[in-house]
Amino acid sequence: MSSPPSDVSTPPAEAAKSHKLWGGRFGAGPTAAFDALNNSIGVDFRLWPYDVRLSKAWAVALWSANVLTLEESNAIESGLDVASARLDAGEQPLPSDEDVHTLIDRLLHDAVGGVASKPHTGRSRNDQVATATRLWTMDACQRLDAAVRTL
């Protein structure tokens, strides 16, 4: 069995800084066409409160499963509060934020550093997308129901 190339464990600095979903193990970044196709922040930015909410719940679940220490879970929850406050104050995504989950991840890393990577344990990006979308849909249905009742 051959050993992996020596540069496999060292992601390019640009990919490590941007927190982009694609590119961590590749020698070159994605093409501009791929970036344009993969960029959904203009559509899913509205999901940020729900992504924060589910990420807080996930931090508690990871603590309950003894994956995170109480201090790590609390730091993540506090970092998510900081991210939420920044977005409530009107902060806009950077061009490197390809989707709302990348945005929240970047803001969480800004707030708490390396511990921000731990909530990736045991959940996929698809889990995040499906859960945030479900929470948004439930909220939208409640708002729609309330609006219809006022007619």
C-alpha positions, -999 to 999 in steps of 0.1 A, spaced: 0 0 0 14 34 -10 15 63 14 -4 95 6 14 124 -9 32 144 17 12 176 10 -22 159 15 -25 169 51 -16 205 46 -44 224 30 -36 255 9 -35 286 30 -62 303 10 -87 275 15 -79 273 52 -86 310 56 -118 312 36 -136 282 52 -150 273 18 -166 239 15 -145 229 -15 -107 231 -19 -92 221 14 -73 191 -1 -68 204 -36 -36 220 -50 -56 246 -69 -88 264 -61 -121 258 -80 -127 276 -113 -147 309 -114 -175 290 -131 -177 264 -102 -176 292 -76 -205 310 -94 -225 277 -95 -218 268 -59 -224 303 -45 -259 304 -28 -254 331 -2 -278 355 -21 -306 329 -17 -299 313 16 -287 344 36 -322 346 51 -315 313 69 -288 327 92 -310 329 123 -320 293 119 -284 281 112 -273 298 144 -302 282 163 -295 247 151 -257 251 157 -264 261 193 -286 230 197 -259 209 181 -232 222 205 -254 212 234 -259 178 218 -222 173 214 -216 183 250 -243 158 261 -225 131 241 -192 140 258 -177 151 225 -173 187 237 -164 199 272 -189 222 289 -164 251 283 -162 243 246 -200 241 242 -204 274 261 -177 290 239 -194 279 208 -228 292 220 -212 325 229 -194 327 196 -227 321 178 -243 349 198 -214 372 186 -221 360 150 -258 367 154 -251 402 169 -228 410 139 -255 399 114 -283 417 133 -262 449 131 -262 446 94 -228 429 86 -229 415 51 -213 383 37 -178 385 22 -173 373 -14 -156 342 0 -188 332 19 -203 308 -6 -234 300 15 -249 309 49 -233 280 66 -198 291 54 -207 326 67 -217 314 101 -186 291 103 -163 321 94 -179 344 120 -177 316 146 -140 311 139 -135 349 142 -152 347 176 -138 316 192 -109 303 170 -102 266 165 -130 253 187 -153 265 160 -144 235 139 -157 210 165 -195 214 156 -187 197 123 -184 165 142 -213 141 134 -232 163 111 -231 168 74 -236 200 54 -268 183 41 -280 180 78 -274 217 82 -292 227 50 -322 205 56 -326 215 92 -322 253 86 -346 251 57 -371 232 78 -369 257 106 -373 286 82 -403 268 65 -420 262 99 -415 299 108 -428 311 73 -459 289 77 -466 304 111 -463 339 97 -485 331 67 -511 315 90 -511 346 112 -514 369 81 -543 348 67 -562 350 100 -561 388 99 -580 389 66 
